[in-house]
Amino acid sequence: MEKVRRILVHLSRDKSVPQCAKFVQSITDHFARNSLDDHVRVNCSLENNRFVLYDTGEKGCQTQLTRARFCPFKHLTDTGAAALPDDILNRGVDVGVAVLLQTANQRLLLTRRAANLRIFPNVWVPPGGHVELDETLLDAGLRELREETGLELNPDDVSSQLLGLWESVFPPMLSIGPPKRHHIVTYILLHSPMSHLQLQAFLKPEPAEVSACLWVDASLVKAIVSAVDGEEEPVHLPSNVPQSVSVVEVSSTGELRESAMPASVLCNRAPAQGEDVERVSTGTKYALELWLRTLESQG
């Protein structure tokens, strides 16, 4: 059987020939001025089935690359890296795309990953997945949106913009276990001319991927991003945020049922030990913060 090719991250500094990033390499560190920086500016370009990150000033689209303060590759020692299995060490760094679908009435669609998934089960994220060969980022985002939620959007009917990049690692902390997956996730904002109620009528989530769907507004998003992962201060829901939110549960056979879920679930933080909890992913919180900035810039 022919080996499936993947789109991998390549890196270029000072106009050097792009080289495939190593699995154990901190992509953020590669472009940072010092090892404490968690935010860097890079240029990115999807070319010849390679996702290339350049120094700012090179070709491509300029954007922000961010990692969690507890990113495993920020803290992994040489000894810890050498102990990883060869099949992990040789993976390279994958490319993902996630779609923040903004409706005409300024709601965003989040989905809860199915419980049987190996990576981040039961975690709330935007629809998304891997970029396939010969796809553009927008094509990949629209395909993943269709496959996971049943929403089929015409590229001519939506406007899009790149919000930012996130260095994603699973497990998300070394205290939980050694790294098994390493991605650069591209967050794309799509503007739909339809309201969330209009789009809701076309929802047909894939139960193997999605166990629930939720439309969030800016007030709820502000509460979600206030629950910063890695901090311990208690999170209190603002008075303008309801105690419960309406979600669409997806059965194993694809049947949909509306139910109420405590809004506090969305404000859970990533645990440093033990089993993960139902929460919004750290990378998604980053993307939601970027979305709030776009709303502010629109006045």
Sequence and secondary structure as in RCSB ss.txt:
>XXXX:A:sequence
MEKVRRILVHLSRDKSVPQCAKFVQSITDHFARNSLDDHVRVNCSLENNRFVLYDTGEKGCQTQLTRARFCPFKH
LTDTGAAALPDDILNRGVDVGVAVLLQTANQRLLLTRRAANLRIFPNVWVPPGGHVELDETLLDAGLRELREETG
LELNPDDVSSQLLGLWESVFPPMLSIGPPKRHHIVTYILLHSPMSHLQLQAFLKPEPAEVSACLWVDASLVKAIV
SAVDGEEEPVHLPSNVPQSVSVVEVSSTGELRESAMPASVLCNRAPAQGEDVERVSTGTKYALELWLRTLESQG
>XXXX:A:secstr
       EEEEESTT   EE  TTS HHHHH SSTT  EEEEEEEEETTEEEEEETTSSSEEEEEEE TT HHHH
  HHHHHTS HHHHTS  EEEEEEEEE TTS EEEEEE TT SSSTTEEE SEEE  TT  HHHHHHHHHHHHH 
    GGG EEEEEEEEEEEESSSTTT    EEEEEEEEEEE SS HHHHHTT    TTTEEEEEEE HHHHHHHH
HS TT  S     TTS SEEEEEEE TTS EEEEEEEGGGGG    SSSS  SEE HHHHHHHHHHHHHHHHT 
